[in-house]
Amino acid sequence: MARQWMGRQVTGMREFLFQIHRIDREEGNWKGWSFMEDDEGARRSHVVRADDSDHRPWLAGAPVCGLLAQHHIAHVEVLEAISPFQMMRQDLSGTFLLACVAGGGRVLVDGKWLRVDEGQACLLPPFVTHGLRAEGRAPWISCCVRYQEARDANPMVAHRSPILGEFDPDPLLHAIRGLHAECLAASVPAAMHLWLELIQGYVLRFAQPHQGDSRLWRLWEKVQSRLGDPWTLDDLADQACLSKEHLRKLCHRELGRTPMQHVTFLRMQKARELLSTTEDKVEVISRKVGFANPFTFSNTFQKWMGWRPSRMRRPFDARNI
């Protein structure tokens, strides 16, 4: 059957996806788009995985591209979610980038539900509790890249990485679709490599941006090296040679957090690393990351990471995105 959108004036990939998803859903014609049922209200397409070690149903039929492992990518996908879809994941074993192509929804990160709309991306750090929740009547369509990272390795999320920011999803979307098409066709390694490098490059462009203001970059370098110091907003502004209000605006624009929230983020990431790679007591780690009171540290860690510090040292099963 000829698709109803043929002949219409399609002005961009976002409009194209809205039309094809709506019409295919009405006609029940999902097979040609390799959609895989997941949680209630979610469908996944253009899934490519690094290996066949993950046996979840929605990954089972996806093509395998071993080249993904070169960049520690577990899988890539296009996710369509419709309200009341909601998904929670504990101890996510790798950085997760979600770039919104159309619609909008919320992500749980830093203990808060943040809105992600069309033209934005959200970068979720590893080994913490995360959630996704669709909102509204329109489909929430996103392209996603999920990494697999060891606890004792440096994650992709750096001290200057934004949590939420502006991002053009179209190039990443095209690259994921191109890799998927190549995997289903000739599977030429050179061609797959080119698509993969585009995907990795687009993620890095967001995850590790060149700092727009060198004063902000130098500030977080200093804070990262002195997390045990009792930082205040006045201290941060003095170190950056900025007014407190200017610093707030810069941090919100480039990182999606307030200055003090970003200090807490850096402390929690360092604490997670120390809990995973050392035998130091919680009290010792709390002092190393700037908390004089271990109970305050434990409560803050639970709010940001999803569980208490002691649980980091007890293995448990977790269903990952």
C-alpha positions in Angstrom: 0.0 0.0 0.0 1.4 3.4 -0.9 1.9 5.4 2.3 -0.4 8.4 2.8 2.5 10.8 3.4 3.8 10.3 -0.2 3.3 13.5 -2.1 3.1 15.7 1.0 5.5 18.4 1.5 7.9 17.1 4.2 10.0 19.9 5.6 12.4 17.9 7.8 13.2 14.7 9.5 11.1 15.6 12.6 7.9 16.1 10.5 8.7 13.0 8.5 9.0 10.9 11.7 5.7 12.3 13.0 3.9 11.4 9.8 5.3 7.9 9.3 4.9 6.9 13.0 1.3 8.2 13.1 0.3 6.5 9.8 2.1 3.2 10.5 0.4 3.1 13.9 -3.0 3.7 12.4 -2.4 1.0 9.7 -0.8 -1.5 12.0 2.2 -1.6 9.7 5.1 -1.6 12.1 6.9 -4.7 10.7 8.7 -2.8 7.9 10.2 -0.4 10.5 11.6 -3.2 12.7 9.8 -1.9 15.8 10.2 -3.9 18.9 7.8 -3.9 21.8 9.3 -2.9 25.2 7.7 -1.4 28.2 4.0 -0.4 27.9 3.8 2.6 25.6 7.2 2.3 24.0 8.5 1.0 20.7 12.1 0.9 19.5 13.4 1.0 16.0 16.8 1.0 14.2 18.4 -0.8 17.1 22.0 -1.9 16.6 23.9 -3.7 19.4 27.5 -4.5 20.0 27.0 -8.2 20.7 24.3 -10.7 21.6 25.0 -11.0 25.3 21.9 -9.1 26.3 18.8 -11.3 25.9 16.0 -8.9 26.5 13.3 -9.4 23.9 13.5 -6.0 22.3 17.2 -6.5 21.6 17.0 -10.1 20.4 16.2 -9.4 16.8 18.5 -6.4 16.4 21.6 -6.6 14.1 25.0 -6.9 15.7 27.9 -4.5 14.9 31.0 -5.5 16.8 32.6 -2.2 15.9 30.4 -0.5 18.5 32.7 -2.0 21.2 35.5 0.2 20.0 33.8 3.1 21.7 32.3 1.0 24.5 28.8 1.5 23.0 26.4 -1.2 24.0 23.6 -0.2 21.6 22.0 2.6 19.6 18.3 3.0 18.9 15.4 5.3 18.0 12.8 5.2 20.9 9.2 6.2 20.5 7.3 6.5 23.8 3.7 7.5 24.4 2.1 8.4 27.7 1.7 6.6 30.2 5.1 5.1 29.4 7.5 5.3 32.4 10.7 3.4 33.0 13.0 3.3 35.9 16.5 1.9 35.9 18.9 1.4 38.8 22.7 1.3 38.5 22.8 2.0 34.8 26.1 0.5 33.7 27.1 3.2 31.2 26.5 6.8 30.1 23.2 7.3 28.3 22.6 10.0 25.7 19.0 10.8 24.8 18.4 13.4 22.0 14.8 14.5 21.5 13.7 14.4 17.8 10.0 15.2 18.4 7.5 15.6 21.2 8.8 15.7 24.8 9.1 13.9 28.1 10.9 13.9 31.4 14.1 12.2 32.6 15.0 11.5 36.2 18.5 12.7 36.9 20.2 14.3 39.9 17.1 13.2 41.9 14.8 15.5 39.8 12.4 15.0 36.8 13.7 17.3 34.1 11.8 18.1 30.9 13.4 17.3 27.6 11.9 18.8 24.5 12.5 18.7 20.7 16.0 20.0 19.9 17.4 19.2 23.3 19.6 16.3 24.6 20.1 14.9 28.1 23.3 13.1 29.2 22.8 10.6 32.0 25.9 9.5 34.0 26.5 5.8 34.8 25.8 3.9 38.0 23.0 6.0 39.3 19.2 5.7 39.2 17.5 7.1 36.1 14.0 7.2 34.7 12.2 8.1 31.5 8.6 9.3 31.4 6.5 10.3 28.4 4.1 13.2 28.6 1.3 14.6 26.5 -0.5 13.1 23.5 2.2 13.4 20.9 4.8 10.6 20.6 8.1 11.3 22.3 10.7 10.3 19.7 14.3 10.2 20.7 17.6 8.8 19.3 19.6 7.1 22.1 23.2 5.9 22.5 23.9 3.7 25.5 27.5 3.0 26.6 28.9 0.1 28.6 31.5 1.4 31.1 33.5 -0.2 33.9 33.2 1.2 37.4 36.9 1.8 37.7 37.2 3.6 34.4 36.7 7.2 33.7 33.1 7.7 32.3 32.3 9.8 29.3 30.6 12.3 31.6 33.3 14.8 32.5 33.2 17.6 35.0 32.3 20.0 32.2 29.6 17.8 30.6 26.1 19.3 30.5 23.2 17.4 31.9 20.7 19.1 29.6 21.2 21.4 26.7 20.4 22.4 23.1 21.3 19.7 20.5 20.3 19.2 16.9 19.2 15.5 16.8 18.9 15.2 13.0 22.6 14.3 12.2 22.7 11.7 15.0 19.3 10.3 13.9 20.6 10.0 10.3 23.8 8.3 11.5 21.9 5.7 13.6 19.6 4.9 10.7 22.5 4.7 8.3 24.4 2.2 10.5 21.2 0.1 10.9 20.7 0.0 7.2 24.3 -1.0 6.5 24.1 -3.7 9.1 21.0 -5.2 7.4 22.5 -4.9 3.9 26.1 -5.5 2.8 27.6 -5.0 6.3 30.7 -3.5 4.8 33.1 -2.9 7.7 34.5 0.4 6.2 31.0 1.8 5.8 29.9 0.7 9.3 33.0 2.3 10.7 32.1 5.6 9.0 28.6 5.6 10.5 30.0 4.7 13.9 32.5 7.5 13.9 29.7 10.0 13.1 27.6 8.7 16.0 30.5 8.9 18.4 31.5 12.3 17.2 28.0 13.7 17.6 27.8 12.3 21.2 31.2 13.8 22.1 30.2 17.1 20.7 27.5 17.3 23.4 29.2 15.3 26.2 32.6 17.0 26.0 32.0 20.5 24.6 34.7 23.1 24.2 34.0 25.5 27.0 32.5 28.8 25.7 34.0 30.7 28.6 37.5 29.7 29.7 36.9 31.1 33.2 34.2 28.5 33.7 36.4 25.7 32.4 39.3 26.7 34.8 36.8 26.9 37.7 35.6 23.4 37.4 39.2 22.1 36.9 40.1 23.7 40.2 36.9 22.4 42.0 37.5 18.9 40.6 41.0 18.9 42.2 39.8 20.2 45.6 36.4 18.6 46.2 37.2 18.4 49.9 37.1 22.2 50.2 34.0 23.8 51.7 33.0 25.5 48.5 30.3 28.3 48.6 28.8 30.3 45.8 30.9 33.3 46.9 34.1 31.2 46.6 33.1 29.9 43.2 32.4 33.4 41.9 35.7 34.7 43.3 37.6 31.9 41.7 36.0 32.4 38.3 36.3 36.2 38.6 32.6 36.6 37.9 29.6 37.9 39.7 27.4 35.3 41.4 24.5 36.1 39.0 26.7 35.9 35.9 28.1 32.5 37.2 24.6 31.2 37.7 23.6 32.2 34.2 26.7 30.6 32.6 26.3 27.4 34.5 22.6 27.1 33.7 23.3 27.7 30.0 26.2 25.4 29.6 25.6 22.7 32.2 21.9 22.8 33.1 22.7 23.1 36.8 23.3 25.9 39.3 26.9 26.3 40.4 26.4 24.6 43.8 24.4 21.8 42.2 27.3 21.1 39.9 29.7 21.0 42.9 27.4 18.4 44.4 27.4 16.5 41.1 31.2 16.4 41.0 31.3 15.3 44.6 28.8 12.5 44.1 30.7 11.2 41.0 34.0 11.2 42.9 32.3 9.4 45.9 30.9 6.8 43.5 34.4 6.2 42.1 36.0 5.9 45.6 33.3 3.6 46.8 33.8 1.3 43.8 37.5 1.3 43.7 38.8 1.6 47.2 38.2 0.0 50.7 37.9 3.4 52.4 35.2 3.7 55.0 32.2 5.9 54.1 33.2 8.4 56.8 36.6 8.8 55.1 35.1 9.2 51.6 32.6 11.7 52.9 35.4 13.9 54.1 37.4 13.5 50.9 34.4 14.9 48.9 33.7 17.8 51.2 31.1 16.4 53.8 32.0 16.8 57.4 28.9 14.9 58.5 28.7 11.3 57.1 25.0 11.2 57.6 24.5 14.3 55.5 26.8 12.7 52.9 24.8 9.5 52.9 21.4 11.3 52.5 22.8 13.4 49.7 24.3 10.4 47.9 20.9 8.6 48.2 19.1 11.5 46.7 21.5 11.9 43.7 22.4 8.3 43.1 19.2 6.4 44.1 20.6 4.4 47.0 22.9 4.7 50.1 26.7 4.5 49.8 26.9 1.1 51.5 24.9 -0.4 48.6 27.6 0.5 46.1 29.7 -2.3 47.6 27.0 -5.0 47.4 26.3 -6.4 43.9 22.7 -6.6 42.8 20.8 -7.4 39.7 19.7 -4.3 37.7 17.8 -4.0 34.5 19.5 -1.6 32.3 18.2 0.7 29.6 
